[in-house]
Amino acid sequence: MLTSNYTSSLKKIFGFIEKIPPWACFLAAFLIRFIFALKLGNGFYQIDETGYHQAALNLMKFNVFGSQTNASAGSPIPAFYFSIFFRLFGDRPLYARLGLLIPDMALVWTVWQMTEKLTRSKLAGKIALLISTVYPFFIYYGGMMLSETPYLVFMTFGIWRLCQMMSEGKASFLNAAATGISLGLAALSRPEGAVIMVGIWLIAIFASLRSRPILLSLLWSSFFWALLLISWSLRNRIETGSFSLDSHGGISLLHGTLLFDLNEQDTQVAMHYLKGTPLFAQASRLSAHDQDNLYWRAAIRFMLTHPEAVIHQWLLKSLNFWRFYPRMNKVYFQNPANHPSIGLRRGTLITISFFFEPWLIIGGLWGTWQLFNKERRIFYPIVLFIAMTFGVHMVSVSQMRYRLPIMPFLILGFSYLLSLHFQSENR
């Protein structure tokens, strides 16, 4: 009797989900994000927002990526995107937040289509669409003037098209170009995307040596990807003297190693300490490129001379990556430029987090693994991306926010798992 009632309830729930028109989900997603952007308004809520805001202002006022007097090497896509809306409407943060509605909605569409096409299940796709519509951390970070949303959209679309390339098994110049350009724009939104994709490209090309059509598509994709990265690196070489995508990798690794304990309290605490050290005094006399190299050497030297401490740090950073929002062992410093809770009580944030995160992480990983075991040829780029994103942040700096790029794929896995459960109960 209980089993019969459960099956009947399940049929009604999934039947209702299947009847929801996609346009209703998109309308709800837009309204939720629009209202949230209006609520955020012109304030700053994450400390990094001020940096992206200033970079966009400099582009708008002086047509330079950097300061008024000095060009800099960094991730250009967020600042360039925000500057478009500053030029059109004015330099208030609200206009950039409203501009983020475009990639926000693109992300919802991408997760929906990726799930439906790769799982070959309209029900799984509809579940993913519903989750993406209301997933609180897509909404939250989608309203912040950060690199999160551009990186998520370009990386999710690029990995999806890479998997689709494996699924179709034929050469397509347009798909190859779209894949490479999207992944290149992701790397120009956040440099970790370049590091991660180097590994994925090498493995994918090696795995496709016996399939000429796929190999040809991969070579074209990697060509367009490399073209974007090399072009920006050449710009940096001309403007700053550094042939690199970014000049912040060294300081990031330093925060994740030598300054790890202080960075666990807060990045501002770690920076305050660093400014009183001989290392910082030495770095302040160098160019941005040489500063980056100095910090890289200091961080690697620490890793080589303190292996036990590094292993302990990796374990803690692994926990930071997978833990739920918010961190309970951290005091969040509130000031006019840093107010991450946006006025919500910690208990409210915990409730929101536990309503989504445990099921999406555990169920998503399990569902993704099942898909991988079912069709390894198609889904290995997703598994590699999840593993390498985790690995990058285990070595460098890790916090819950850096898990966000893998959530579209965990939503895919979780949605597939739910659709399988419905099919098994419906037999």
N, C-alpha and C positions, 0 to 999 in steps of 0.2 A: 504493500500500500504506500509506504513512504517513498520507495523507489519510483512508483508510478506517479506520485504527486511531484517528486523532484523533476522527473523527465518532462512532465506536463508544464511545470513552471519554466524549465529551461527552454522548451520550445516556444513559449510565449515571449520570453525575454529576447531570445535571438531572432524570433520572428519580428518583434517590434524593431530591433536594431536594423534588420534587413530592409524594413519599410521606410526608415528615415531617409529622406532625400539628401544627397550630398550638399545641395545648395543651402539647406537648413543648417548643416554643420558649419559651412563657411560663413554664413551670416552670423551665427553665434560666435564663431572664432573672431570675426572682425569686431563685433560689438564689444566683446570682453576685452580685447586688446586696445580698442579705441578708448573705452572708458578708463582702462588702467593707465594709458598714456596721459589722459587728461588729469587723472589723479596725481600722477608723478609731477606733471607740470614742468616748471623751470628749475626745480631743485636738483641737487646731486645726492645720490644715495650710495654709490660705490666710489671709493677713492680714485679708482682708475678712470672714472668718467671725466674728471677734470682734465686729465691728460689728452684724451681723445677730443674733448671739446676745444681745448686750446689748439691742438693740431689742425682741427677743421677750421677754426677761426683764422689761423695763419695762412691756410690755403686760400680762404675766401678773401682776406685782406691783402696778402702779399704775394699770392701765387707761388708759395714755396712750401715744401714739405719739411718742416723743421721750425726754427725760430725766425724772426724778422731778419736776423743777421747771419744765421748759420743753417745750412741744410743738414738734415740728419738721415740716418739709415733706420728704417723701422717698417712696420706693417702698414702699407698705404691704404688698403681698401676701406677700412672703417672711416678714417679721416676724410678720404675723398668722397665717400658716400654722404657723410653728414654735411660736408661743405656744400653739396648740391642744394640741400634744403635751406642752408643758411643764405646762400646766394639768392634763392628764389623768394624766401619769405622773411628772413631776418635771422639774427644770431642767437635766438633763444633756444635753450635745450628742448623745449616742447616741440619745436618744428622737426628736430632730428628724431625725436621719439615717434611722432606721427609718421615720419618717413620710414621708420622701421616696420610699419604695418605691411609694407610691400614684401620684404623678405620674410616677415612673420607668416604671412598667408602663403607664401611660396613654400615654406617649410611644411605647413600642414598639408598642402597638396602633394608635396614630394613624398612624405611618409605614407600617405594614403595610396598613391600610385605605386610606389616601390613595393609596399606590402602586397597589394593586389596582384601585381604582375609577377613578382618573384615567387609567391606562394601559390599562384594560380587559384586563388580563392577570393571571391567577391566578399564573402562574410568576413574573412580575416582583414581585408582591406577596409571594410566599413568599421570594424572594431578599432583598427589603427587610426582611422579618421576621427572617430569619437574621442579616443584617448588624446590624440594630438590637439584636438579642439580645446580640451579643458586641462591638459597637463600643466600644473601650476608653474613649473620652472621654465617651460617654454614661454609662458606668459610673462613671468617675472623678468627673465633675462632678455626677453624680446622687447621690453620697454626700457632697457638700460643702454646708455651710450657706450657700449663696449664692443669687443670683437666677436662676442659669442654668436650673435645671430648671423652675421655674414659668413662666419666660419661654418656654422651648422648647415646652412642652406647649401653652400657650394660643396662642402665635403660629403654631405648626405646624397646630394644629386650625383656627384662624381662617382662615389662608391656604388650607388645603385646602377648607374649606366655601365660601370665596369662589370658588375655581376650580370647585367643584361647582355653584355657582349659575350660573356662565357656561355650564357644560356642559348643565345641565338646561334653561336658557332659559325658566324659568317662575317666577312669583312664589310665594314660600313664606314666610309670616310667621315660622314657627318656625325655619326655617333662617336667615333674616335676623337674627332675634333672637339665636340661638346664635352666629352669626358675629360680630356686633357686640359681644356680651358677652365672648366669648373674646378678641377683639382688644383690647377695653378692659382686660381683666384682664392681658393681656400688657404693655400700656403702664403699668399700675400695678405691674407687676413690675420693669420697666426702662423709664425714660422714652424711650429711643431708639425704642421701639416706637411712641410717639405721633408722633414726627417722621417716621418712615418711612411710617406709615399715612396721614398727611395727603397725601403725594404720591400714594400708591396710590389713595386714595379719589377724589381729584380726577381722575386719569387714567381710573379705572374709570367714574366717572359720565359724564365727557365721551365716552368710547368707547361708552357704552350709551344715548346720547340717542335713538337710533332704535329701541330695544327697550324698550317700556314695561314688560313684566313684570320684566326684569332691573333696569331703572332703579328701579322701585318697591322691589325687594328691597334694592338698594344704598342707597337713601335710608333705609329702615328700619334696615338694619345700621349705617350711619353715625350714625343717631340714637341707637341704644343705646350705641354706642361713645362718642359725644360725651357722652351722659348720665353715664356712669361717670366720665369725665375731668373734666367740669365739676363734678360732685358733690365729687370729691376736692379739686379746686382751690378750691371754695368753703369746704370744711373748712379748708384751709390758709390761706385769707384770714381766716377767723374766728379761727383759733388762732395764726397767726404773722404775719398782716398781708400775706401774699404770695399773690396769685391765680396760682398756678403748681402744676405737678405735683411739682416737685422743686427743691431749692436747691443742687444740686451740679454743675449744668451748667457754671458759670463756672470752677470749680476744675479740672474735667476738661479743658476747652478750654485752660486755662492750662498744664496739664501737657503738652498736646499741641503747644504753641507756644513760649511764652516759656521753659518749663522742659523742653523736649523732650530736650535732650542729657542732662540729669541724670535725667530719667524713664527714658531708655533704660538707664541703669545700674540704677536701681530707684526705685520710687515713694517709698520711705522716704528715699532720698538727696535726691530733689527736694523733698520736704516739709521736710527738715532745712535745706536751703538757703533755701527760701522763708521759714521762720520767722525768719531773720536779716535780712530785707529790710524797707525802709520800707513796701512795699506790704502786707506782712503786719501790720505795726504799725498801719497805717491801718485795715486790715480788722478787726482784733481789737476795735476800738472801735465797730464797726457791728453791726446786727442780721444774722441769717443771710441775709435777703432782700437787704439792701444789700451785704453781703459778696459774694454771688453776682453782683450787678450790677457791682460793682467789678472782680471777676475777669474777667467777660465783657468789660468795656471795655478792660482791660489786654491781654487776649488778642487782641481784634480790632485794637487799636492796633498791636500787634506784627505782626500779619498784614499790615496796610496799609502799614507802614513798612519791612518786610523781605520783599518779595515773592519774591526769589530764595531766601532761606532757607526760606520756606514751601513753595515748590515742591520743594526738596530734601527737606524733612520729609515731604511727601506721598509722595514716591517711597519713602522709607525705611519709612513707615507702611504703604504698599501691600505692601512685602516682608514686614513683620511680620504682616500680616493673612493672607497666603497661605503663609508658611513652615511647615515641619513642626515638630512637637514633638520635643524641647525646643529652646530657643534655645542655640546653641553659643557665641555671643559674649557671653554674660551670666553673671555670677557670681550665683547665687541665695543670698541671705542666709537662713541657717537660725537659727531661735530657737523657743522654745516655742509661739509663736503663728503661725509661718510655716515650714512644712516641706513644700513642694509636691511633692517627689519621693516622699513617703510611704515613704522607706527604700529605694527602687529606685535602682540605679546608672544613671548617664546613658547608658551603652551599652545597657542594657536598655530604657530609654525610647525611644532612637533606633530600636532593632529593632522595638518595638511600633508606633511611628509609621510606619516605612517599610513595614510589613506592610499598613497600611490607607490612609494619607493620599494617597500619589501616585495610586493607582488611583481612589479615591473622588473626589478633586478633579478630576483630568483627565477621567476617564470620566464623572463626574457632570455636569460642565459640558457635555461633548459630548452626553451623553444628554438633558440638559435642553434644550439648544439644538435638538436634533432634534425633541423633543416640541413645542417652541415653533413651529418651522417647519411642523410637521404640523398643529397646531391652535392658532394664535395666540390665538384668541378665548378659549380655556380656560386656557392656560398663561402668559399675560402677567403675571398677578399674582405668580407665582413668580419670573419673570425680573426683574421690578421689585424684588421683595423682596431678591433676591441683590444686585442692582446698588446699591440704596439702602443696604443694610446695609454693604456695602463702602465706599460713599461717605461715610457718616456717620463711620466709623472712620478713613477716610483724612484727614478734616478734624480730628477730635478726637483721641482716644487709640486706639491700635491695638495689639493683641497677638493671639496665636493663639487665645486663649480666646474672643475676640469673633467668631471665625469659626463657632463652634459652632451658632448659630441657623440657619445656611444648610445645615448638614450633613444634616438630614432630607430636604431637597430634592435635594441632591447624591446621597444614597442612592437616592432615587426615580429620578433620571436614570441612575445607574450600573446599577441593577437593570433598568430598561427596556432599556438597551444590551445587557446580558447576555442578556436574554430574546430580543431581536432576533437576536443572534448564534446562539443555539440554533435559532431558527426557520429561519434561513438555512442552517445546516449540516444541518438535518433534512429539507430538501426533497429 
